[in-house]
């Protein structure tokens, strides 16, 4: 999610996309068998940039050169808003997703990884929401998320992860019943 997220001063902003995130999150989504990875970006020029990047790796020379990158980008969708992403999932999955927000800060009422994993096992469509910048606007989380996941915090006194790393750890924890 690139909007609404916070900046350093706690103000709501729209962030720019990061090329590295697109590649790494697309590969992660594909590896963990997610149905789709949504890049939510209200700025049209930024969305066009994402489309251009992904089409380079999906078609023509890029696609021929690196097949696994092409396969990863196939799971990527680009939308202008969160609501559009929810609608897209509803169309693809045939049901409205329940939204689980992630954050590095502990929010009131957040749930643990085991509880989230159990809920997800019971089926249905799920949208795991990750922020950029200084994280998703907490008011937006309050309005839009059904659940908030506990932060990754192993007690070292530091837990400021990149979105790529946080997403990888979270997906692994939610899928960690699997071997291999
Ligand atoms: N300070 C921000 C926060 O409170 O979420 C960190 C923003 S980080 C650059 C971008 C995203 O990565 C966050 O919005 C969240 O989705 C995820 N993230 C980063 N660290 C995390 C952690 N320790 N636990 C859970 N998610 C984390």
Boltz pocket constraint, residues with backbone or C-beta under 6 A from the ligand:
constraints:
  - pocket:
      binder: B
      contacts: [[A, 102], [A, 103], [A, 104], [A, 105], [A, 129], [A, 130], [A, 131], [A, 132], [A, 133], [A, 134], [A, 135], [A, 136], [A, 150], [A, 151], [A, 152], [A, 153], [A, 159], [A, 160], [A, 161], [A, 162], [A, 163], [A, 164], [A, 166], [A, 167]]
      max_distance: 6.0
